[in-house]
Amino acid sequence: MMTDRYAPETYNEFHPYSKSKEHTISERGHTVSAFNGRVRVTVVGVVSAGLVGACLLATRVVSAAGQADQKQVKNSYMPVVDTENFATIHDRMAAAKAGVMKRQMDLLDERYDLSDRPAKNVVMDRTKPVQEGVRVTLPPGVTWNELASDSAEQIREKGTFPKGFLPLPHANHPEGGMVFPNFEIQELLKQESRDLTRFDLDFDIPERFLAEFPPAIYLTTRPDLGDVSKGQLVTIANYYEMFSGILNPKQIEGLRLLLTPFPQQQFNQTTDRRSEKASRGVACLDCHANGGTNGAFHLVGDIRPQEFRHRIETPALRGVNIQRLFGSQRALKTVEDFTEFEQRAAYFDGDPVIATKKGVNVLERGSQVHFMAEFQELLDFPPAPKLGWDGKLDPTKATPAELHGQEVFFGKGQCATCHSVPYYTDNTMHDLHAERFYKQQMVNGMMMAHDGPIKTFPLRGIKDTPPYLHDGRLLTLDDTVEYFNLVLGTKLTDQEKKDLVAFLRVL
């Protein structure tokens, strides 16, 4: 029988199983030692085939028979067997936290202007100012117009592609996992006494660049009510009082399930967690707060190895009733597929083995998933008083700058090629091949590789849901316009860019 424990898959500076000292597992007459990324098998008794197979999860192996070193075995699975107690993992990762966060914040400071520069008289759902201006920093001696005049090949060879346009790494990419902004954590502590604080990581993007919290809730069935949240975060503690008499019983049950926490990779009851105390888990609307977004981020579960996984910023659920693809890159076909996928796969990095260990919640498709989807499909876009029934500006209400921006959007800017009216999405996916502009490189544990096909998200209400692009790398709409101007080669003038931003703000 192969009963030997598995050695951890990786030994990395910021990985939970890394050590500055030699890491040793002893069991049933054999010893496995890992040091500086190498594994040794020391024979003190009988070594089973299972042990040798387990050791192949690390870098190189010498077998009991003295065979030559074998090549590393690629592995898609996370280590399941606990090799350390919780206190050991906690103390090491908590001690490394300051260094991890300094590395990430240094990266953000290098890439962006993070100062507080609110736009005048432009707010999100209620009163929070929209941040304005291009925040991505340029290489020394380069202007945006000069950069736009170069070809992709020239930019790649010169190395002048702005670093803020590169994929954005997770705050600790080798570790990954869900990370929540502090305002969400504090409100859930207040209402539910449930803590989504990670002892190893903090949220990285400054709060001024995130959506207003809590987001407003608009319902397709009751537009007369306006924001039904009334400025409150909907939780398991208050949903019934807020929605009874507005939703039907199926929808209320769907909302209850969306607000019910279930075990997740970082928040669970096992010793392999990233919360101080054993956790009840995470609810769907912990990220999609009020059906909107709070900016919580994770890594996509579809890709291996770890350095090629993409950071994913939480998209708003507003307007899912008119969408036909779900997930930024997964192309799931229904809201039901998306709902079930999140519980079965995204919560556990696409690994059903570790999900079984930590307590996967398998939803029943015919009732639970259906009810959850039915509530999500009621979530509407915010009002857009300057738009007509066709999704375009009413000339009697729009400013000259907004009308000119609309002209750029449907013309020279090529925006409408993908973002078609009335909801400003074509419900398909597009690959911009932004990797044309830069050389593949490793940054903070993430490979700066291709993005691949990305879903065309609706632009209705876009000013209310920063940051932008699937990983949140674009902090403002001004950044977004500059990014697409460069990648699409549209060569917009400064005035065209400014007016295009004005148009996007009224969608």
N, C-alpha and C positions, 0 to 999 in steps of 0.2 A: 504494500500500500504506500502511496506517495503522500505522506502526512507532514512533510517538512514545510516550514514557513517560508514565504516568499520574501526575498530581499526587496527593498523599495526600488521603484523603477528608476528614479533619478536622484542624484545628489547635487544640489544646486545651492548657491549662496542664499537665495531667498525662497527656497522650497521647504515645506514642512519637514521633510525627511533628511535635510542636509545637516551636516555636523562639522564643526571645526576640528573635532577629535575623531579618532577611529571609531567606527560604528560596527558593533559585533552582535551577531545573533547566534546563540548556542542552543542546540536542541538535539536530543537523541543521538549523542555521540559524534557530532560534527560541528564545525565552526565555519561561519561565513563572515568574512571581514571586508568592510568597504572603507576605502581611504583614498581621498583625492580623486574620486571618480572611477577607481578601479576596484575590482572584486577579487578576493583570494579565497580559495577553498582549502582549508587546512584539515587534513584527514586525521581524525583521532578515533575512528571506528569505521563503521560501514556507511558509505555515502550513497544514498539512493539516486535513481535517475530523476526523481522529482526535485531533489535539491539542485542538481546540475541544471535542470531546466529552469528552475527559479532563478538561479544566478545569472542566466543569460539575459535577464531583464536589465542587468547593469551593463557595464561596458565590455570587459573581456574576461574570459574564464580559462582556468587550467583545471582539467578534470582529475578525478582520483586516480585514473590510470596513467596520468602524466601525458595526456594527449596535447598536441600543439594548441596554441591559443585559437579560439574560434571567433568568428565575426559576431558583432552585436546583433541580437535578435530584436527586430522592430516590434513594438508593442502598442496596442491601441487602448489597453485597459489600465485603469487606476489600481494601485495596490489595495487589496481588500483586507488582508490580515493586519491587525494592529501590531506593530513592533515596538511601540513606546506608549507609555501612559500619557494621559491628557496633560498633566502638570509639566512634563518634560517638553512636549511640543509647544504648549502655551508659553512657557518661560522663554524658550529660544526665539519663537516668532515675535513675541511681545518686545523682547530686547532688540530685535532687528527692525522693528517698525519705524523708528525714527530715521534710520538710514534708507529704508525702502521709500518712505514718503519724501525725503529730501531729494532723492534721485528723481522721483516723478515730478516734484514741483520745480526742480531745476530745469527739467525738460520743458514744462509749460512756460516758464519764464523765458527760456530761450526761443520758443516758438511764437509766443503771443505777447501783445500788450494787454495786460490784465487789469488796467486801471479802470476806475468807475467813470464812465462817460455816457450818462443817460441821454437819450434823444428828447428833445423838447416836445412836450405835449403828445407823446406817443407812449401808451401804456398797454399792458397785456389784458388779461381778463377783467381786472378791476383797477388797481392803482399802481402796480409795479411797473417802473419805467423800462422801456426797451433799450438795451445797450446799442449804441450806434458806432459807426466807423469800422474801417478795416483793422482787425486786430492781429492778423498774421503778419509777422515781421519779414522783411525782405533781406536778402544777403547784402552786405555792405556795397555801396556804390551802384545799386541797381534800382530802377524805378519800375512801377507796374507797366507803364507804356512800353518801356524798353524790353521788359520781359515778354510782353505779349507780341512783340515784333520778331522774336526768335522762334525757330521751329522746335518741335519736341526733341529732335536729335541734338540740336545746339544746346538746349537747356540741360539735357542729360549729360552731355560731355563737359559742359562748364560747371555742372553741379549747382545751378542757380534755382532749381525748383524750390520754392519756399518750404521750409521744414514744417510749417503749420498745415501744409497741404498733404503731407505724408500721412499714412495711416497712424492713428493715435493708439499707443499701447495702453493696455490695462495698467492700473496703478502698480500692480505687481504681476507682470505677465506670466512668469513661470508658475505662479500660484493660481491666479485667476479667481473666478467666483463672483457672486453678487455683492455689490457695494452700494449702500444707500446714503443719501444726503442726510446731514444732521437734523434738518427740520422735520423730515419724515420720522426719523428715529425718535425724536423727542415727543412728537405728537402721539405715536403709538405707545410709548411708555406711559404717557399721561392717560390715554383712553383705555388701553388694554393690559398695561403692565407687561408688555412683550417687547423684548430688547433686540433690535437688529444691529447693534454695535458689533463690529469685528475687532477682536483684540490685536489683529495683525495689520490692519489697514484702515485708513480714513478715506473719505471722498476727496477727489482731487480738484475738480473744476469749481471755481468760486461761485457762490450762490447767485451773484448778480447776473450770471450768464444762464441761469436756469429758469424754467417756467415759473409763473406765479404759483404760490402754494397757500392753501390748496386750490387746485384748478376749479373753474366753474363747471357745472354739469348742465347741459342742454339736452332735452329729450325730443325726438322726432314726433312723439305722440302728444306732447303738451308744450308746444312752443310758447303758449300764452303765459307759462310760469316763469319764463326766463331762466336764471340760474337757480336750479332747485336745491343746490347744496347750501345756499345762503352763507357761503364763506366757511363752511365746516368741512373737515375731512370725514368722509363716510367710512365707518369701520363696523366691525361686528357688534360694537357696543351701542350704535345709534341708528343703524340702517332701517330697522323696522319702524321706529317712530317717524323717521324722515320720509319713508316711501309708501307706507301703508295708506291706501286711498288714492295713490297715484299710479302704482303698478298693479298688474294682475297677479294672482297667486304664483303662477309659474315664474314670472319675472322676479318676484320677491325672493323665491327660492333660488333662482339663478344668481341673484345678487348676494344672497347669504353664502353660497358656495364660493363666489369670487372673493369674498372677504374672510373666508375661513383659512387659517394657516395650516399647511401640510409640510412634512419634513422635506428638506432641500439639502443640497450638497454641503453648504457652509452652516446651515441652521437646522440642527437635528438633535437627537438624544444620545448619539454615540460619542465615543471619545474623539472621533475624527470629525471635529466641528471647529468653527471659528468664532463661536460665542462663548462668553465667560461661563454661562450656565447652560445646562441642557435646554434646548429650544423647542417650542411647539412648531416652529418652521416659518414659512413665508406664504403669504396670500397673493393671489393674482394682482389685486389692486394695491399691494404694497409698492409695486413698481409703477403700475398704471393708475396712479392715485386719482380717485374720482373719475376714472375712465380717461384721464388725460395722461400726463407724464410728470415725473419729478426728477428725471435725469438719471435715475439709477442705472448702473451699467453692469455688464457681465461679459463673458466670452461666448461666441457661437460654439455650439457643440458639434457642428458638422465636420470639422477639419482636424486632422492630425498631421504632423506632430504639433505640440503646444505652441511653438514659436510662429506657426502659420495661422493660428486661430485669430479671428477678427474680434476686436472690441465691438460690442453692440450697445447702443444707447436706447433706452426705452422709448418706443414710439407711442404717440397718443392713440387711443382707441376710437376717437371721434370719427364718425363717418364710415365705420366698417360696413355699414349696410350697403354702401355703393361700391365697395371694393371687391375685387375678384381674386386677388392674390394676397397671401398673408405670410408674414415673416420677411425680413429685409432681403434674404437671399434664398429662402427655402421653397418659395413658390407653392405653399400649401393652398389648397383650392377652396376651402370653406372656413368660416369662423369656428365651426365645430372641430375641424382638423387642427386648427391653431390652438384651440383650448385644450384639446386632448394631448397634443404634442408638448405643450409647456409642462404639463404635469408628468408625463412619461419620460421626456427626454431632456428638455432644457433645464429643468430643475437639477438634473444630475449629469450635466455635460455629455449627454448622449450615451451614457454608460448604464445599461440596465442591470449589470452585476452589482455595481456600487449602490444603485437605487434600491435593490432588494435588501441590501444590508441596512440602509438608513431609513427605510420605511416609505417606499413609493406609494402614492395614493392613486389607485386605478379607478378612474371615473367611469360610471356606467353611461354609455353613449346615448341610449334611448331616452333617458330622463335627465340625469345630472348635466351632461355635456350640452344637451339640447336646451335646457333651462338657462344655463350660463351664457350660451350663445344668443339666446333670445334677448336677454338684458343688454348684452353688448351691442346688438343691432339697433337699440333705441338711442344710442349715444350720438348726438348730432354735432355738427360743426357750430362754432359760435356765429351769432348774427353778423351779417356784412351789409350794412344799410346802403352802401354805395353801389352794390351790385344789382343788376337786373335779373330777371328770371333765367336768362341764358348764361349767367355767370360772368358777363362782361359789365364794365362800368356804365352807370347811368350818367350820360353827359351833363345832365342838369345838376348833379350832385358832386361830381369829381372836379378836382383842381386841374389846371393845365399840366402840371408836372405829372400827376397821376395818369392823365390821358396819354401823355407822351410816353410814360413808362409802359402803358398797355400796348402802345404801338411798337415799342422795342421788343416787348415780350412775344408778341405774335409775328414779329418781323425779323429784324437783324439779329436779335438775341437768340433766336431759335428755341426759346423756352417751350413754346407750344408744340414743338415736335413730339415731346413726351408728355407735357402737362397740358392736356386739352380740356376745354370747358365741357360742362359747367363746374366740375369739381377739381379740375386741374390735375388729372391723372389719366393715363391711357391704359391703366390696369395691366401693364406688362412689365418686363424687365429690360434693362439696357446695361451693356458693358462699355464704359467710357475709355477703357484701356489707359488709365492714368499712369500706369507703369512705363509708358513710353517716355515719360519725363524724368525718370530717376533710375539709378542703379540699385539693384537689390542689395540690401544691407541690414545688419542687425542693430536695433535700437532698443535699449532697455528690455532685452529678452524677447522682442518681437521682430520677426522678419518683415522688413518693408518690401512686400511682394505685391502681387496684383490684388485688386478688390474683387474682380469678377462681376457677373451680372448682379445688378441691384434693382430692387423693386422701385417703380415710380410712385412715390408717396404723394397723396393729394396735397395741394398747396393752400386749400381753404383754411383760414385761421393760422397761417404759418408764423405770423409774428408772435403768437402766444406760446410757441413750443420750441424755443431754443434749447440746446445748440443743434446744429444741422449736420446733414449727411448721416449715414447709418451708424457711425462711431462717435459722432459729436465733435469731430475735429474742427468744424467751422462754427465759431462762437456767435457770429452776427450774420444778418442778411447781407451786409456789405461784404463780408468775407465770402459768402456763398456766391454772390455776383462775380467777384474777382476770380474765384475758383473756376466757375463755368466759362467765364470769358477767356481764361487761359486754356483750359482743357478743350473747349470747343473751337477755339480760334476765331471768335466773333469780332474781336478788335473794337469793342465799344469805346466811345469817347467818355470822358469823365462825366459829362452832363447826362449822357445816356445811362450810365451806371447809376447815378444819383436818382434819376427819375424812375428807373426800374425798381429800385429799393422802395421808393414812395408807392409804387403800384402794388408791390408785394405786401406792403403793410396794411392795405385796405381789403385784401382778399378774405 
